[in-house]
């Protein structure tokens, strides 16, 4: 799958581009999650999209129960179909979460999570989305829980590689407001008011990172 030519950039969850990117990065992300996630507990994915990642990860963590979620309920059938294809009994039915609307957040009295993860949204979403992620995390994470955010980012206002600079140029050429690579420092600033701080940065293949945030 990694030898398949990259389709044109299209952030729609069911697009060929998103499927291509997911197949390319799923194993490096899985390897990192094996170092981050507990053996037992509950894990929430934000912006699950078509359900490729959560249904690929779930069989590797039999002691964890995974909760998919998305803003767009139109992707729920795809998540469920992939769950059925994989035979994943530890993936719950998807729920709708709008990261710009706290009223859509799950009730913490019903369940707290050991981890929350989100994959590849910030190049096509505003930094302010991390305000929503941190707000949600402050309510729904257990005290020792974590938020893992995967994607390409700038550091200290600079690109970390020439390939990321070229990728950003391609994204910005679409002239869509708020698209483009975000800076890690800006995500930290957005999370800080909610008592959520950057704990560590993991370097992953293809010039991507996992940013690990925790409650202060």
C-alpha positions as CSV (number, residue, x, y, z in Angstrom):
1,X,0.0,0.0,0.0
2,X,2.9,2.4,0.7
3,X,3.9,2.1,-3.0
4,X,0.5,3.3,-4.2
5,X,0.8,6.9,-5.6
6,X,-0.6,9.5,-3.2
7,X,-4.1,10.7,-4.2
8,X,-4.8,14.5,-4.2
9,X,-5.1,15.9,-0.7
10,X,-8.7,15.6,0.4
11,X,-9.6,15.7,4.2
12,X,-13.0,14.1,3.8
13,X,-12.9,11.0,6.0
14,X,-14.0,8.6,3.3
15,X,-11.7,10.0,0.6
16,X,-9.0,8.0,-1.2
17,X,-6.4,10.3,0.3
18,X,-7.4,9.6,3.9
19,X,-7.4,5.9,3.2
20,X,-4.0,6.1,1.6
21,X,-2.6,8.1,4.5
22,X,-4.1,5.8,7.1
23,X,-2.6,2.7,5.5
24,X,0.8,4.4,5.4
25,X,0.9,5.5,9.1
26,X,-1.1,2.9,11.0
27,X,1.9,0.7,12.0
28,X,4.2,3.5,13.3
29,X,1.3,4.9,15.3
30,X,0.4,1.4,16.7
31,X,4.0,0.9,17.8
32,X,3.9,4.2,19.6
33,X,0.6,3.5,21.3
34,X,2.0,0.2,22.6
35,X,4.4,2.3,24.7
36,X,1.7,4.8,25.8
37,X,-1.6,2.9,26.5
38,X,-2.3,0.8,29.6
39,X,-3.1,-2.9,29.4
40,X,-6.7,-2.3,30.6
41,X,-9.1,0.5,30.5
42,X,-11.0,2.8,28.1
43,X,-9.7,4.8,25.2
44,X,-11.5,7.5,23.2
45,X,-10.7,8.4,19.6
46,X,-11.6,11.8,18.4
47,X,-12.3,12.5,14.7
48,X,-12.4,8.8,14.0
49,X,-13.4,9.3,10.4
50,X,-13.9,6.1,8.4
51,X,-12.7,3.9,11.4
52,X,-9.5,2.6,9.8
53,X,-7.2,3.3,12.7
54,X,-9.4,2.4,15.7
55,X,-10.3,-1.0,14.1
56,X,-6.7,-1.7,13.2
57,X,-5.5,-0.9,16.7
58,X,-8.2,-2.7,18.7
59,X,-7.1,-6.3,18.3
60,X,-3.7,-5.4,19.6
61,X,-5.2,-4.2,22.9
62,X,-7.6,-6.9,24.1
63,X,-7.8,-5.4,27.6
64,X,-8.9,-2.0,26.3
65,X,-12.3,-0.9,25.1
66,X,-12.2,1.7,22.3
67,X,-14.8,4.5,21.8
68,X,-14.9,6.0,18.3
69,X,-16.4,9.4,17.8
70,X,-16.7,12.0,15.1
71,X,-18.4,15.3,14.3
72,X,-19.9,13.8,11.1
73,X,-22.5,11.1,11.8
74,X,-22.3,10.1,8.1
75,X,-19.1,8.1,8.8
76,X,-20.7,6.0,11.5
77,X,-21.7,3.2,9.1
78,X,-18.1,3.0,7.8
79,X,-16.8,2.7,11.4
80,X,-19.4,-0.1,12.2
81,X,-18.6,-1.9,8.9
82,X,-14.9,-2.0,9.6
83,X,-15.6,-3.2,13.2
84,X,-17.7,-6.0,11.8
85,X,-15.1,-6.9,9.2
86,X,-12.4,-7.1,11.9
87,X,-14.6,-8.8,14.4
88,X,-13.7,-6.3,17.1
89,X,-15.8,-6.9,20.2
90,X,-13.9,-4.1,22.1
91,X,-15.0,-1.2,19.9
92,X,-18.1,0.5,21.0
93,X,-20.8,2.2,18.7
94,X,-19.6,5.6,17.5
95,X,-20.8,8.8,19.2
96,X,-21.0,12.3,17.9
97,X,-18.6,14.9,19.5
98,X,-18.3,18.4,18.2
99,X,-15.0,19.8,19.6
100,X,-16.3,23.3,19.3
101,X,-19.4,22.6,21.4
102,X,-18.8,21.4,25.0
103,X,-22.5,20.5,25.2
104,X,-21.8,17.6,22.8
105,X,-19.1,16.2,25.1
106,X,-19.9,12.8,26.8
107,X,-21.0,12.9,30.5
108,X,-17.9,12.2,32.7
109,X,-20.3,10.7,35.3
110,X,-20.9,7.9,32.8
111,X,-17.2,7.1,32.0
112,X,-13.7,8.4,32.4
113,X,-10.9,7.5,29.9
114,X,-7.4,6.3,30.3
115,X,-6.4,7.9,27.0
116,X,-7.7,10.0,24.2
117,X,-6.1,10.0,20.7
118,X,-6.6,11.9,17.5
119,X,-4.9,11.4,14.2
120,X,-4.1,13.9,11.4
121,X,-6.6,16.7,11.9
122,X,-4.6,19.8,12.6
123,X,-3.3,20.4,9.1
124,X,-6.9,20.9,8.1
125,X,-8.3,22.3,11.3
126,X,-7.7,25.5,13.4
127,X,-5.4,25.5,16.4
128,X,-8.5,26.4,18.4
129,X,-9.6,22.7,18.0
130,X,-6.9,21.9,20.6
131,X,-8.8,24.2,23.0
132,X,-11.7,21.8,22.6
133,X,-9.5,18.7,22.9
134,X,-7.9,19.9,26.1
135,X,-11.3,21.0,27.5
136,X,-12.7,17.6,26.8
137,X,-9.6,15.9,28.2
138,X,-9.8,18.0,31.4
139,X,-13.4,16.6,31.9
140,X,-13.1,13.0,30.7
141,X,-9.5,11.9,31.4
142,X,-8.6,9.9,34.6
143,X,-6.0,11.7,36.7
144,X,-3.2,9.7,35.1
145,X,-4.7,9.7,31.6
146,X,-3.1,11.1,28.4
147,X,-4.0,12.8,25.1
148,X,-2.0,11.6,22.1
149,X,-2.1,13.8,19.0
150,X,-0.5,12.5,15.8
151,X,0.4,14.5,12.8
152,X,3.0,16.8,11.1
153,X,3.8,20.0,13.0
154,X,6.2,22.9,13.0
155,X,8.5,23.5,16.0
156,X,9.4,27.0,17.3
157,X,7.9,28.5,14.1
158,X,10.0,26.4,11.7
159,X,9.6,23.4,9.6
160,X,11.4,20.3,10.8
161,X,12.1,19.0,7.3
162,X,12.0,20.2,3.7
163,X,9.3,17.6,2.9
164,X,7.0,19.1,5.6
165,X,7.6,22.5,4.2
166,X,6.6,21.2,0.7
167,X,3.5,19.5,2.2
168,X,2.5,22.7,3.9
169,X,2.9,24.7,0.7
170,X,0.6,22.2,-1.0
171,X,-2.0,22.4,1.7
172,X,-1.9,26.2,1.8
173,X,-2.3,26.3,-2.0
174,X,-5.9,25.2,-1.5
175,X,-6.6,28.6,0.1
176,X,-8.9,27.2,2.7
177,X,-8.9,29.2,6.0
178,X,-7.2,27.5,8.9
179,X,-5.5,24.9,6.7
180,X,-1.8,24.4,7.1
181,X,0.8,22.9,9.5
182,X,0.4,24.1,13.1
183,X,3.2,24.9,15.5
184,X,3.5,22.7,18.6
185,X,3.9,25.8,20.8
186,X,0.5,27.1,19.6
187,X,-1.2,23.8,20.6
188,X,0.4,24.1,24.0
189,X,-1.0,27.6,24.4
190,X,-4.5,26.4,23.4
191,X,-4.4,23.6,26.0
192,X,-2.9,25.5,28.9
193,X,-6.1,27.3,30.1
194,X,-7.7,23.8,30.7
195,X,-4.9,22.6,32.9
196,X,-3.5,20.3,30.2
197,X,0.2,20.4,29.4
198,X,2.5,18.9,26.9
199,X,4.4,16.0,28.5
200,X,6.6,14.8,25.6
201,X,7.0,14.7,21.9
202,X,7.6,11.4,20.1
203,X,9.3,11.4,16.7
204,X,7.6,9.1,14.2
205,X,8.4,8.1,10.6
206,X,7.6,10.3,7.6
207,X,8.4,13.4,9.6
208,X,5.4,13.2,11.9
209,X,5.0,13.5,15.7
210,X,2.9,12.2,18.5
211,X,2.3,15.0,21.1
212,X,1.5,13.6,24.5
213,X,-0.5,15.9,26.7
214,X,-1.5,15.2,30.4
215,X,-3.5,16.9,33.0
216,X,-1.3,19.2,35.1
